[in-house]
Amino acid sequence: MYERLHAEYGERPLIARRAPMHELISTILSQRTTHQDEEAAYQELLTLGSWDDITLAPTEAVAHAIRRSNYPESKAPRIQATLRAIREQRGGYDLDFLAEWPVKDAMKWLTDLPGVGVKTASLVLLFNYARPVFPVDTHVHRINTRVGTIPRMGEQAAHRALLVLLPPDPPYLYELHVNLLRHGQRVCTWTRPRCPACVLRDRCDAHAIYGNNVPSFSEKPAKS
């Protein structure tokens, strides 16, 4: 899979795309939200002031600022609680200590924050600090389930299952993640995947069963 996606989409060097706090908060905003709306919501959130200002702002004001993101009423208190927890535990918002902590401890610290799950924590650790973790978003999960790398399971379980199969090499993990993301956006989409254009189709369990008519990922497999 890595080799075929590398040939299709090219090399993707591991370079942090944004600052750690930006990555953390934007990933919370990204749930069920397009990248364009996620970034618009993040930029308007910053108009409220510093992280301390955002923490102290009325929750309704935070929700209004991030309204371009879906579910702003639930994300706003989570963001404020996360910021508050970071401030209380670290005395500020510098996350660079995560570069030195053991991966297991860094993952636990992040996932103990309100509103931060395994995917968000993995993105921060891999993208910003080149730690050997593998973020599983909806695209990574969908493709690996269809291909048959993993059986049907939740995204959180898929993080653990896939990491066992992969080398602890951050540049490798990063490239595979971003190329799976691109493949999921362009080819192996949630509904009506473009199987004739897929470089993985001859190794894909779903294609072996359904041919070029792989059903929407939300549909349950046909009973035998």
C-alpha positions in Angstrom: 0.0 0.0 0.0 2.8 2.4 0.9 4.7 1.8 -2.3 1.7 2.1 -4.5 0.5 5.3 -2.9 4.0 6.7 -3.1 4.1 6.0 -6.8 0.7 7.6 -7.3 1.0 10.7 -5.1 4.7 11.1 -4.6 7.0 11.7 -1.6 5.6 13.7 1.3 8.4 15.0 3.6 7.5 15.2 7.3 7.4 19.0 7.8 5.1 20.5 10.4 2.2 22.3 8.6 1.3 24.5 11.6 2.2 25.3 15.2 1.4 22.7 17.9 -1.5 24.6 19.5 -2.9 25.4 16.0 -2.7 21.7 15.2 -4.4 20.8 18.4 -7.3 23.2 18.3 -7.9 22.9 14.5 -8.1 19.2 14.8 -10.8 19.5 17.4 -12.6 21.9 15.0 -12.1 19.5 12.1 -14.7 16.9 13.2 -17.3 16.6 10.4 -16.0 19.8 8.9 -14.2 20.6 5.6 -10.7 21.9 5.8 -11.7 25.3 4.5 -14.4 25.7 7.1 -12.1 24.4 9.8 -9.4 27.0 9.0 -12.0 29.8 8.8 -13.3 28.8 12.2 -9.8 28.8 13.6 -9.0 32.2 12.3 -12.2 33.8 13.6 -11.6 32.1 17.0 -8.3 34.0 17.2 -10.1 37.3 16.8 -11.3 36.8 20.4 -7.7 37.3 21.6 -5.1 35.2 23.3 -5.7 31.6 24.5 -6.3 33.0 27.9 -8.9 35.4 26.4 -10.6 32.5 24.6 -10.7 30.5 27.9 -12.4 33.4 29.7 -14.7 34.4 26.9 -18.5 33.5 27.2 -18.9 30.1 25.7 -21.6 31.5 23.4 -19.0 33.9 21.9 -16.6 31.0 21.3 -19.4 29.0 19.7 -20.3 32.0 17.4 -16.6 32.5 16.4 -16.3 28.8 15.3 -19.7 28.6 13.7 -18.2 27.6 10.3 -17.3 24.3 12.1 -20.0 21.8 12.5 -21.4 21.4 16.1 -19.9 24.6 17.4 -22.1 24.4 20.6 -20.4 21.2 21.6 -16.9 22.1 20.4 -16.8 25.5 22.1 -16.9 24.2 25.7 -14.5 21.4 24.8 -12.0 23.9 23.4 -12.2 26.1 26.5 -11.9 23.1 28.8 -8.8 21.9 26.9 -7.2 25.3 27.1 -7.9 25.6 30.7 -6.4 22.2 31.5 -3.2 23.0 29.5 -2.8 26.3 31.4 -3.4 24.7 34.8 -1.0 21.8 34.2 1.8 23.6 32.3 1.4 27.2 33.3 1.1 28.2 29.6 0.5 26.8 26.2 3.9 25.5 25.1 3.6 21.9 24.1 7.2 21.3 23.2 7.8 19.1 26.3 6.0 16.4 24.3 9.0 16.0 22.1 11.0 14.6 25.0 8.5 12.6 26.9 8.1 8.8 26.2 5.5 8.4 23.4 3.1 6.5 25.8 3.3 9.3 28.4 2.8 12.0 25.8 -0.2 10.2 24.3 -1.8 9.8 27.7 -1.2 13.4 28.7 -2.9 14.6 25.5 -5.8 12.2 25.6 -6.5 13.1 29.2 -7.3 16.6 28.0 -11.0 17.3 27.7 -12.1 16.9 24.1 -8.8 15.3 22.8 -9.0 11.8 21.4 -6.4 9.4 20.0 -6.6 10.9 16.5 -6.0 14.5 17.7 -3.2 13.4 20.0 -1.6 11.3 17.2 -1.7 14.2 14.7 0.0 16.5 17.1 2.7 14.0 18.1 3.5 12.9 14.5 3.0 16.2 12.6 4.7 18.5 15.1 7.2 16.3 17.0 7.9 13.4 14.6 6.9 10.8 17.1 6.2 7.2 15.9 2.4 7.2 16.0 -0.1 6.7 13.2 -3.2 9.0 13.1 -6.3 7.2 11.9 -8.9 9.6 10.5 -12.0 8.6 8.6 -10.1 8.2 5.3 -7.4 6.0 6.8 -10.0 3.9 8.6 -12.2 3.5 5.6 -9.5 2.5 3.1 -7.8 0.0 5.4 -11.2 -1.6 6.3 -12.2 -1.9 2.6 -8.8 -3.2 1.5 -8.8 -5.7 4.4 -5.7 -4.6 6.3 -7.9 -4.6 9.4 -11.4 -6.1 10.1 -14.3 -3.8 10.9 -13.6 -1.9 14.1 -13.8 1.6 15.5 -11.3 4.2 14.7 -9.8 4.2 18.2 -9.1 0.4 18.0 -7.8 0.9 14.4 -5.0 3.1 15.7 -3.7 0.3 17.8 -4.2 -2.4 15.2 -2.5 -0.5 12.4 0.4 0.7 14.5 1.3 -2.9 15.2 1.6 -3.6 11.5 3.8 -0.5 10.6 7.4 0.4 11.2 8.2 2.9 14.0 9.5 5.3 11.4 7.9 8.8 11.6 8.6 9.9 8.0 7.1 6.6 6.7 4.1 6.9 8.9 3.6 10.5 7.9 3.7 9.9 4.2 1.4 6.9 4.4 -1.1 8.9 6.5 -1.2 11.9 4.1 -1.3 9.7 1.0 -4.2 7.7 2.4 -5.9 10.9 3.2 -5.5 12.1 -0.4 -6.6 8.7 -1.8 -9.7 8.8 0.4 -10.6 12.3 -0.8 -10.0 11.6 -4.5 -10.7 7.9 -5.1 -11.8 5.7 -2.1 -14.6 8.1 -1.1 -17.3 7.3 1.4 -20.0 6.9 -1.3 -19.4 5.7 -4.9 -15.7 5.1 -4.7 -13.9 5.4 -8.0 -12.6 1.8 -8.1 -11.4 1.8 -11.8 -9.0 4.6 -10.9 -7.8 2.9 -7.7 -4.1 1.7 -7.5 -5.1 -0.7 -4.7 -8.0 -2.4 -6.3 -6.3 -5.7 -7.1 -5.5 -6.1 -3.4 -8.7 -4.8 -2.1 -11.1 -7.2 -0.4 -14.1 -5.0 -1.1 -13.3 -4.8 -4.8 -12.9 -8.6 -4.9 -16.4 -8.9 -3.5 -18.3 -6.1 -5.3 -16.1 -5.3 -8.3 -16.5 -1.6 -9.3 -19.7 -1.3 -7.3 -18.3 -1.1 -3.8 -21.1 0.2 -1.6 -21.1 3.3 0.7 -19.0 2.7 3.7 -22.0 3.2 6.0 -23.7 0.2 4.5 -23.3 -3.1 6.3 -21.6 -5.9 4.4 -24.0 -8.2 2.5 -24.9 -11.4 4.4 -23.5 -14.6 2.8 
